[in-house]
C-alpha cells in the first residue's frame, strides 16, 4: 500500500474519530438547553470534479457531521453553537474538507406570528483539487419571517459575507490599445494582432514581443470578496405530507480581482413529500450571472499541458478590448430517503448545466451518491 493511499485512510479515520466524539446520545443539559448531532457516510460518483470543459470523473467517499445546541425560552430561540463538517475523498484525484461553526438567535413577536433571526458564522474550505478555491468565510445576516396563515409563510433576509482566498491568483495584462494607431492599421494587421494575442493568452508564459504587444509582468494577488445577498422566500404547506419552497435571490460580488465582480439573479423551487417512512425531495434552480461588462478580461480555466489528475490552471488575462461576460446555470436535485428509527438511508442525484459566454468555461456536471445518516 503506497503512502498516498495510507494518507487518505488516515484522513478518513481522523474525521471519523472527530465525528464520534461529537456524536454522543442526545443530551439535555437543562430543561431549556439541548444537544443533538448527526453523522453520515456516503459513496458516489462525480463525472466532472473540476467543473470544466475538460472532464475528469471520479468515484468518491464522504463523511458528514452536524452538531447543534439549542436554547429555548418563551419568546426566544437560539442555536447557541452549530457545527458542520464534510470530508470528501476523490479516488482519482485528491480530497476536500469543509467546516463551519456559527450561531443564530431568533426572537418572536405578535404571539409567534413574526420573528427575526440574527445570524453569525465562520467557515473554511480546504481544496487539494482546486487550491485557488480554498478560503475563509465570515457570514453575518438577518432574516424576518411572518406567518401569513396555517399553510403559508414569507421571509426576507439580508446576508453579508467576507471571503478571503488562501492561494494567490495570477494576473496578466496587455497594455492599453492605442486607438489612433489602431485606426491606421488595415484589417489584415488587426487580425494578425488578434491571433497573436489569442496565442499569448492560451500560453501566457510565452508572450511574443511582436507588433508592440508587450504584456506587463504578471502579478500574484490574493483574492478577497465582499458578497451581499438579498432573498425573499415563501414556504407553502399544501397538506400535512406535501410542502413547497420558493425563493428569489439577488447577489452582488465586489472582488479584489476585478474580473470576479458580478451580479447573480436566482430563482429556486423545491418540493418535499413525506410519506413515512419514505421522503422525497425535488428541486430546480435557475441562475443568471452577469459580470461587469466594462472589464476587459478573459478567464482561462485549463492548461492542456498539465497531467489529467492535476488541477487546471486558472489565471486572468486582461485584454485590450472589453468582453461582455455572462453565464446561465440550470441545476436540479432529487433525493429519496427511508427512515429507520435513528438511521436514514438516502440516494441523491444532482445535475448542473453551466452555459457561459466562453466555451472554455462552460460545463456539465452529474453527481450521484447513496449513504446513511445516524441521528443522536
N, C-alpha and C positions, 0 to 999 in steps of 0.2 A: 504494500500500500504506500503510494508516494506521499510526500509531505503536503502537497496541495489538497489531497482528499482528506488527510488527517486533520488539517486545519479546519476544513468545513465541518467535519464531525465534531470537533472540539467546540466550534461556534454554536452548533445546534445544541450540544449538551449544556453549554453555559446559559443559553436563552431558556432552555427547559428548566434548569435549576432556579433561575430568577422567577420564572412563571410559577413554579410550585411554591416558592417562598411566599409569593403574594396571593396565592390562590387557596388559602385555607377556607374552612367552612364559614358560611355567612355568620358574622358576629354582630351582635347588638351591644355596643358599649354602654349605652344608656337608652332610656325609652325613646329619646328623640334623635339618636345617632345610630347609624347602621353602616356596615361594610359589606360589599358584595363584589364578586370577581368572576371573570370568565377566562377560559383558556381554550384555544382552538388549534387544531392541526389540520393541514391540508396538503394535497399534492395536485399538480395541474400542469397545463401546457400553455405556453405563450408563443405565438407564431411570429412575433416581431418585438423582441425585447429592447431594441434600440429605438423603436418607433421612428423608422426612417425608410427611405426608398429601398435601400439595400437590406433586405430582411435577414435576420438571424433568429431562428426558432430554437426553443429550449424547453425541456421539462423543468419543473421546479418543485420545491417543498417549502412550506412556510409554517411559522408558529406565531400566533397572535395572543396577546393578553390584554385584559381590561380590568382595572380595579377602580371602584367608586366608593367614596364615603359620603353619606348624605346626612344632613341635619334638617329636621323638620320642626317647625313651630306653627302656631295658629295662622299667622299671615306672612310666613317666611319659609322659604325652602332654599337650601344651599347644597350643591355638590362641592363639599369642602375641598377635597382633593380627588382629582380624576387622572388616572394614568393609563396610557395606552402604548403598546409596542407591537411591532411587526417585524419579523426577520424572514427574509426570502432568499433562498439559495437556488441559483440557476445552474443546472448541472453542466451546461456547455459554456458558461461564462464565469460570473462571479456572484457576489451577493449584495443585498440591500438591507438597510436597517432603518426603521423609523421609531421615534419615541416622542411622546408628548406628555406634559403634566400641566394641569390647569385647574381652575375653579370657576364656578358661576353661582350667582346669588339671585334668587327670584323673590320678588315682593308682590303680594296680592292686594287688590283693591276692589271695591264695589262687590263685596261678598264673593270674591274669587273670579268675577267675570273679566276683570282686567288685571294684567300682570306685566311687570317689567323685569328683565333679566340682564344682569351685568356680567360680562364675560372677560376672562383673562387667561391666557395660555402661552406656554413656551414649548417649542418642539425643535427637534433637529433631525436631519435626514442624511444618512451616510450611503453613498452610492459608489461602489467599486466598479460598476459597469460604465456609468457616465459621471465621472468625478466632478464635472462642471456643474452638476445639479445639486451637489452637497450644499446644505445651507442650514443656518439657524433662523428660526421664525418666531416672532413675537406677535400675538394677536390680542386686540382689545376691542370690545364692542358692546352694543346694547340692542336688545330686542323688546318690542312692545307687542303683546298678544291680547286679543279681545275675542271672547266667545260670543258669537252672534246668535247662536241658538243651540238646540240639542244636537244638531247634525253638522255644524259648520263653525269654524273659527278663522281668524285672519291675523297675520303677523307682519310687522315691519321691522327691519333690522338694518343696522349700520355697523360695519366692521372695518378696522384699520389694521393692516399687517405690515411688519417690517422684516424683510428678508435680507440676510447677509450671506453671500455665497463664499465658500471656502477656497475655491480654486480661481485663479485669475483667468480672464478672457484675453485672447489675442486680438488686437485691433490693428488692422492695416488701413491706410488711407492713400488715395490718389490725390494729387494737387488739384486745386480748383481749375475748372476749364477756363481757357482764355476765349471769351465769346468773339472778340474781334478776329483772332486768328482762325477760329473755327468757321467763321463766315467766309473766309477767304479760301478755305480748303475745298477741293472738289469732293464729290460723293465717294469716289474710289478711295481717296486718302482717309476720309472719315470712316469708311467701312473697315479699312485696314487697322485703324486705331481701335475700333470696337473689338475686332477679332483679337488683337494683341492684349487688350485689357482683359478680355474673357479668358485668354490663355493664362495670363498672370494670376487672375482670380482663382482659377482652378488649381494652380500650384503657386501659392503666394511666396514660397521660399525662392522662387526662380523668376522674380520680376525682371523684365527686359528694359534696358535703358535705351529705348529707341523712340524716335519722334517726340522727344521731350516728355515722355510719360515715365516719370521717376517717382516712385512712392516714398513717402516718409518711412522711417524705420518704424516697425510695429511697436506698440506699447502693450504692457500687461496691466490690465485694470481689474480690480475686484468689484464685482457687480453688487449693488445694493438697490433694492426695490422698496418703494412705498406703494402699497396697494390699498385702494379704497373700494369697498364693496357695499352696494345698496341692494336690498332684496325685499320683495313683497310676496308673501306666500299665503296659501289657504289650505286647510285640511277639511275634507268633506267626508262625512261618515254616512255612507249610503244605506247600510244596515249594520247589524251587530257583527257581521263577519267580513264586510267589504268596506274599504276606505280608499280615498284618493288624495293625493297631494299635488298641488300645482304651485309653481313659483316662477317669477320673472326676476332677472338679476342684471345689474349693471356693475361693471368692474373697470376701474381706471388704474393703470400701472404707470408710475413715474420711476424710471430706472436711471442709474448712473451710466449704463450702456444705452445711449440714446436709440439704438436700433431696437431695443426691447420696450420702448414706450408704446402702449397700446390701449385700446378700449375693447371690452367684451360685452356682448349682449346675449343673454342666455335665457332660454325658456325650457322648463322641465315639467314632465308629467309622470307620475308613478301610481300604480295600483297595488293594493295589498289585500289578499284574500286569506282569511284564517278559517280553516275548517278542521278543527283539532281531530287528530294530531298533526295534520298537514298544514303547511303555509306556503302560499305562492306570492311572489313579488315580481313585478314587471316595471320597467322604467324606460323612457325615451327622453333624449335631450338634444336640443339644437343650440349651437353656439356660433355666433358671428364675431370674428376677431378682426379689428381694423387697426393697423399700425399707423403711426404718424406719417402722413403722406409726403410731407416735405423733407423727410430724412432720406438722402441718397445712400442706400445700403444694399448689400447683397449678403445673405446668410449662406454659409457653407456648412453642411451637416455631415459630410462623409469624405473620407480620403481613400481612394481605391488602392493605395499602396500599403495600407495597414492590414495586418492579419485579420481574418474573419472574426476571431474570438475577442479582439480588442475593440475598444470604444471607437466610434467615428470621431474624426477631428471636427471641432466646432470653432470657427473663427468669424470675425466680422471684417468685411472689406467695404470701405466707403468709396463709392464710385463717383464719377463726375456728373452723372445725370440722375435726377430723382426717380425713384421707382415706387409705384403705387403697390402697397403690400396689404394683403388681406388673407383670411382663411375662413372656411366654413367647416364646422365639425358636427357630425351627427353620430350619436352613440346610443347604445341600447344595453339593457341589463335584464337578466332573468334569473330567478332563483326558486328552487323548490326545496323545502326542508321538512323533516319529520321529527317531532318532539317525543322524547322518551324520558320521562321524569326529569332528571337534571342534565340529560345529554340531548344533543340535537344533531342529526345528520343533515348534510346540505350538499346541493350541487348548484354551481353558479356558472353562467355564461355571459361574457361581455364582448361587445364589438365596437370598434371605433373606425369611422371613415373621416379622414382629415384631408380636405381638399384645399391646397394652398395656392397662392399666387405663383409659386415656383414649383416645378416638378421635383426639384431636389428635396423639398421639404414636405411633400405630400406623402401620405402613407395610409395603409390599412392595418388594423390590429385586431386579433381574435384571442381571447383568453378564456380558458375553462378550467375549473377546479372543483374538487369534491373533498369533503372532510368531515370533521366532527367538532362540536363545541361542548364544553362542560361548564355548567354554571354552579356557583357555590354561594 
